[in-house]
Amino acid sequence: MKLINLLFIALSIAALPLAASEKADNDVVKVVYQCDFPEPDRVHLMLNTIKNATEYYDKNFIQYEVDIVALGPCLQYVMKDFNKTGFEEKPYITKGGPTGAGTRSRLKGLQLTGGDKIKIYACKNTMDNNHVSEKQIEDFATITLAGIVKIIDLERNGYAYIKIK
């Protein structure tokens, strides 16, 4: 009986690295960024960290999902039309950043290169409070009813929360 127990324990221990590597291969890194600030430097820093992380994951064949939730003053970065809204078009939306392409271009490019692995959400509450219609939001952004609730739901589903300060 002791021999059978020892054999069972030995086989169980031997299988642990295999089980761990299978779990790692099937694991998906999930991250949600809260973007609720107007400063272009912070937006560019956020985009730089996302770019660096996704390049690392792609290079190392790690599956990932990165979601950006734009609410409050950050909503302007996912808008294409500012006419008759609570936001004024700012020059930093179309200028700045490492390549000079601007935040709007960088967000769109990031989402295009990441495909389904990168999602950008626009807060409907912020839209309503600032008289922004759905047609004034960029096509690459998906509207969510409440940005903060979206973040909470994503965290409850295993997403790591990131906010650039």
TALIN-V118651 format. One line per field, one symbol per residue. ss: DSSP state (@ for helix, = for strand, . for the rest). phi: phi as a letter, one per 40 degrees, with the letter a starting at -180 (. if undefined). burial: # if it has 24 or more other ideal C-beta (glycine too) atoms within 12 Angstrom, else .. A space follows every 50 residues. Layout:
ss->???
phi->???
burial->???
//
This chain:
ss->.@@@@@@@@@@@@@@@@@@@@@@@@@.========....@@@@@@@@@@@ @@@@@@@@@...========.@@@@@@@=...........@@@....... ..@@@@@@@@@@@@@@@======@@@@@@....@@@=...====..@@@@ @@@@@@...===...
phi->.ccccccccccccccdcccccccccccbcbbbbcbbbccccccccdcccc dccccccccbfbcabbbbbcbfccddcbbbabdfbcbbcbcccbbggcbg cgcdccccccccccfccbbbbbccdcdccbfbcccccdccbbcbdadccd cccccccgcccbbcb
burial->............................#########..#.######.## #.##..#......#################.#....#....##..##... .##########..#..###########..#.#...###.#####..##.# #..#....#..#...
//
